């Protein structure tokens, strides 16, 4: 029995706590987390905080229509021009009833007309065609994917961003995609030693990761490219065999690697898109199948649940990493997708919404744009994905499939008054109203 003077209790506490106290000063991750936690704790949370729409709108329009050049620090982003277009235009189109005339003197219709023309002119320069690089005596140009900038080789990431931008600006019909299918086929390679297939992000060189599956599948869907049963089943075998043996996350490429929030999103969304098509192409095998028939949903949900900070509600991409506002979409969308398909969403969406409104925007100085976390600067990337994450929070229980086994591109959303953002399709990364014309 312990003594009344509690000396033995104090001794036990010292034994337990001291190693962790020492660890704090040895671990850069824990030091950073403590700094972030202290910064967040110093911010007064307003449960009624709303989105500073006009402030963020001015930030978006400043770079979209004013002719202002990017800051010097953004010069390194010249190689990802399609992404900048997508982030800014998508951010603008997520905002619901933005008070545009107050800041720009232009109507939304006039702005979108201007963006349509500018996006068309710019992205034409980035679509690869064989005449750009060699003389072609044939009048028919061989159009392939898009590059990140003029005279670069095509890559799946800027192709994805370009296609989404063209969809946002109603420009897809202005482009030729007949030869893109062959490029997609060329990206699939077979390891001569193991006999296994891999999908590259570019050719002749490129990365192998989950982005490749997602960027290719979304681009093919929006451009009406039929990939064929054999190709889809090859992708399928890779996707459903990439769940982490250690953590339960979805890795896209290698089940032995550490799970990551953005890769998990790319893999989960890719599984959804491929399964939608396999149900039609091979109904005898896939027609009535659901996610849990191919992946361990319980383990994935458990991994996903651990992405949320229990104190501030923010989301991280991996174990032992800091919260980051962009995972409001990457990880938050995984929870939304599970919810739409009849599974548990382990993410506390009201807590996530509070993190976004109280910590991802500057409510004190009203600095424009949305940010990773307090102390960080706003940028285009975080502004877009945090707005999409906010949309997922706002319409948490309003999104649904018209039919249990219908295509994810047909996800619907109940119209809810009083929201500051439009509903976003969590699989395709675009406002639902933009996708309504796609069949």
Secondary structure, 3 states (H helix, E strand, C coil): CCCCCCHHHHHHHHHHHHHHHHHHHHCHHHHHHHHHHHHHHCCCCCCCCCCCHHHHHHHHHHHHCCCCCCCHHHHHHHHHHHHHHHHHHHHHHHECCCCHHHHCCCCHHHHHHHHHHHHHHHHHHHEEEHHHCCCCCCCCCCEEEECCCCCCCCCHHHHHHHHHHHHHCCCHHHCCCCCHHHHHHHHEEECCCCCCEEECCCCCCCCCCHHHHHHHHHHHHHCCCCCCHHHHHHHHHHHCCCECCCCCCECCCCCCCCCCHHHHHHHHHHHHHHHHHHHHHCHHHHCCCCHHHCCCHHHHHHHHHCCECCCCCCECCCCCCCCCCCHHHHHHHHHHHHHHCCCCCCCCHHHHHHHHHHHCCCCCCCCCCCECCCCCCECHHHHHHHHHHHHHHHCCCCEECCCCCCCHHHCEECCCCCCCECCEECCCCEEHHHHCCCC
